[in-house]
């Protein structure tokens, strides 16, 4: 009985001492309150949310450009693009970044393929690898579009003259036999003129 009473007495005494120390301004019972802490900040603040949204929109835009079907783009823009009367696009496939098109150019079926390379930020250019092929001829190379309004084309290939015989006669050109090999063709458009 005495042990139980003395234990209860000590518990009451410790609680009273703690209350007395708190009244005197000494908080020994709660060490956490003694340390000065900066207020806790939430992990997702307004600045981080805005940056995450902008990053998400950037990733979405890049993914859209890389993965958008070129057929859908052509369907949307074909009415606004004026092609020469002899050129008719019959079919497109792939993505805007890498695709192919079946084109009828003056009665000749031609397959056009392209693939965008990574743009150069320092030179402000966008290179596009391309190939144009018909049943017997092929031309391939790189076209580079730049700012402000410059364009450069480098190509090589083989053209079978017999394939274009009717077109050459209609335009009054001279006929030759065989194939024409193009080792290096370079065209450049800058300053509003061909160079």
Secondary structure, DSSP 4 states (H G I P E B T S, - for coil): -HHHHHHHHHHHHHHHHHHHHHHHT---S-HHHHS--PPP--SS-HHHHHHHHHHHHHHHHHHHHHHSBHHHHHHHHTTT----TTEEEEEEEEBSSEEEEEEEETTEEEEEEEEE---BTTTTEEEEEEEEE-SS-EEEEEEEEETTTEEEEEEEEEEEGGGGHHHHHHTTPPP--SEEEEEEEEEEEETTEE-
